[in-house]
Structure formats: structure tokens, C-alpha cells
Amino acid sequence: MVPEKHEKREDETFAEAIITELRRMGVASPEKAVEEFELLAISESDEDAGLMRAVAKKARDRVDTYAKLLEDLIQPDSSLATMNECGFFSDEEMERIIKGYRKLMAIVRQFAVADLAGTAKAYEAFVKDALPAWKEQQSLLQLVTKRLHDGWTKEQPLQREKGYFG
């Protein structure tokens, strides 16, 4: 099923078309959403597949980026950076990070549900739900990114655990 394409007025810019659609859906601060999710970077081919689908994909991409950041802290891979970074946080902070990760992953998976439905209505429902859920995680993400930055600017030895190399 192909989502409906937004019928743009002749004098309407792309930014105005997105803002109009977000306002129609009842999204608070549509201008901020356009900025925050880089919605003006939507390509013409993405827009042709449906404006709401393109908006939903951009929102999902942004959320997914930060979900992966938290995932690396929770379950560091073998990279020196992530193994070191997880040590920047207390056990209580890691619990908060895990809760935030769950909420971000719920948003990412909600996109999959909408994408499989493939209707403009499903994408609209995703956007309406995802934007406030994303906003709720901002304070956690600000804490995490600040702590990560601070952790790299302080002089301290890198944590290097020597283990199995086979």
C-alpha cells in the first residue's frame, strides 16, 4: 500500500508543507520538530513515497542513532572507546540509561509496525506518539552525552582489560 502524497499548494514551500501536515496532526511545535529531526533533508524520492512516511523515517533515524549510543554503553563491544565509556557512569545512572534505552527502542519498533501497515494513518500515529516520547528522553540524553564528552576531556588512564585474544 502506497501512502498518500501531500497535496502541496502552488505557493507552499517544502518546509511549509511539512509544518502544515504536522499542525494538521496536532503536533506541538512543528517548527521545532522540523529542525530537530532535520526534516528539510528529506529527498524528493522519499517525499514521493509519502510525506508522512518520510517524516516518520527521519524521526526513527534520529531516535535509532541515540538508541545505539545507549546500547553501546549497556553492552559495550570490544572497542576501546565503548569499554572505557561505560565506566563513566554509576550503577544508578546505568539503570536510568537502560530504562531510556527501552523507551527509545519502543519508538524504533513502533516505526516498524507503522511501516508494515504502510498507510499514511499509521505513519501519522507513529509521528504523533514518537515526538513526545522522544522529548521525554532529552534530559537523559543530554546527561549521557555531556558525561561522555567530559569523560574524554579529563586526564585518566584508559581502561584496558586483557582477556582472550584467540
Beta strands, then each sheet from edge to edge (+ up, - down):
end
